[in-house]
Amino acid sequence: MMTIIRKDEAGFGLTEVMIAMLVLFIVMVAMISAVIAALQVTSSNATGSTAAEAVQQRIEDVRAASVAGDCDVLEGAALPVTTVTDGRGVDITISGSLASTCVRAATSGDRDPVQVLRLTVEADSAAPGASNPVVTTTTDILVKFQP
């Protein structure tokens, strides 16, 4: 039995296969570039998220310390420089500053029983290419001194 192959039913030639592989290669390179860019953005966002969480924690610590009604406790919570590490191992330095000084007085009658202090907390990243500060937050802290 003899089969006759027509020219229009011969299948793919080597040229068509090579062109298809070239097109597939170009598409794969573009996809790999997009995945690498997405991973870089994700890691940068992870550092920013960790920094924002650490800044917010510092603010909450200062608010909790303000309940004590003591300048030393408040400044002890607000001013130290601490370092946290994100999931990639990048160090993030957290620092706080008070815009005005907590008023200390010899007796409780010599000062206002309530003070409002402006607290600024910044986070700086040690990651290469990071735009510092990564996060800056400013808030007012109400300090009520105990009589």
C-alpha positions in Angstrom: 0.0 0.0 0.0 1.4 3.2 -1.0 0.5 6.6 0.6 0.8 9.7 -1.3 1.8 12.8 0.5 0.7 16.1 -0.9 2.8 19.1 -0.6 0.2 21.1 1.3 -0.1 18.3 4.0 3.6 17.9 4.7 3.6 19.4 8.3 6.0 21.9 9.9 9.4 22.5 8.4 12.5 23.3 10.3 12.2 27.0 9.5 8.7 27.2 11.1 9.9 25.3 14.2 12.9 27.6 14.6 10.8 30.8 14.2 8.3 29.4 16.8 11.2 28.7 19.3 12.6 32.3 18.7 9.2 33.9 19.4 8.8 31.7 22.6 12.3 32.7 23.7 11.5 36.4 23.3 8.3 36.0 25.3 10.1 34.1 28.1 12.8 36.8 28.4 10.1 39.5 28.7 8.3 37.5 31.4 11.5 36.8 33.3 12.2 40.6 33.3 8.7 41.3 34.6 9.1 38.7 37.4 12.5 40.2 38.5 11.0 43.7 38.6 8.0 42.5 40.6 10.3 40.7 43.1 12.4 43.9 43.6 9.2 46.0 44.2 7.9 43.4 46.7 11.2 43.4 48.7 11.2 47.2 48.8 7.6 47.2 50.0 8.5 44.6 52.7 11.2 46.9 54.0 8.8 49.9 54.0 6.1 47.8 55.7 8.5 46.7 58.5 9.6 50.3 59.0 6.1 51.6 59.2 5.2 48.9 61.8 8.3 49.8 63.9 7.5 53.5 63.8 3.9 52.9 64.8 5.1 50.6 67.7 7.4 53.4 68.9 4.5 55.9 68.9 2.3 53.4 70.8 5.2 52.9 73.4 5.4 56.7 73.9 1.7 57.0 74.3 1.8 54.3 76.9 4.7 56.0 78.7 2.8 59.3 78.7 0.3 57.9 81.1 3.0 57.7 83.8 3.1 61.5 83.8 6.8 61.6 84.1 9.2 63.4 81.7 12.0 60.8 82.2 9.8 57.9 81.3 8.4 59.7 78.3 11.8 60.7 76.9 13.1 57.2 77.7 10.4 55.8 75.4 10.7 58.5 72.7 14.3 59.3 72.2 16.4 56.1 72.0 17.8 54.9 68.7 16.9 51.3 68.0 17.5 48.9 65.1 15.1 46.3 63.7 15.7 43.9 60.9 13.2 43.1 58.2 12.6 39.7 56.6 15.4 40.2 54.1 17.9 41.0 56.8 18.0 44.7 56.1 18.6 46.8 59.2 16.1 49.6 59.9 17.1 52.3 62.4 14.2 53.9 64.3 14.8 57.3 66.0 12.4 59.7 67.7 12.5 63.3 68.6 10.4 65.7 70.6 9.7 69.1 69.1 9.5 70.7 72.6 11.0 69.8 75.9 8.9 68.1 78.6 8.6 70.7 81.4 10.1 69.5 84.6 9.2 71.4 87.8 10.2 71.2 91.4 6.7 70.8 92.6 3.5 69.7 90.8 2.0 73.2 91.4 4.8 74.8 89.3 3.8 73.3 86.0 0.7 72.8 83.8 -0.9 69.5 84.7 -1.3 68.7 81.0 1.3 69.1 78.2 1.1 68.4 74.5 4.3 67.3 73.0 4.9 66.8 69.3 6.7 63.5 68.6 8.4 62.7 65.3 9.6 59.2 64.6 11.8 58.3 61.6 12.9 55.0 60.1 16.1 54.9 58.0 17.0 51.8 56.0 20.5 50.4 55.4 19.3 48.8 52.1 21.3 49.9 49.0 19.4 52.6 47.1 16.9 53.2 49.8 15.5 56.7 50.0 15.9 57.7 53.6 13.9 58.3 55.7 11.8 55.3 54.6 9.0 56.4 57.0 8.4 59.6 59.0 5.4 60.1 61.3 4.6 63.1 63.4 2.0 63.0 66.1 1.0 64.9 69.2 1.2 63.2 72.6 -0.9 64.3 75.5 1.0 64.0 78.8 -1.2 64.3 81.9 0.8 64.8 85.1 -0.5 63.1 88.2 -1.2 65.6 91.1 
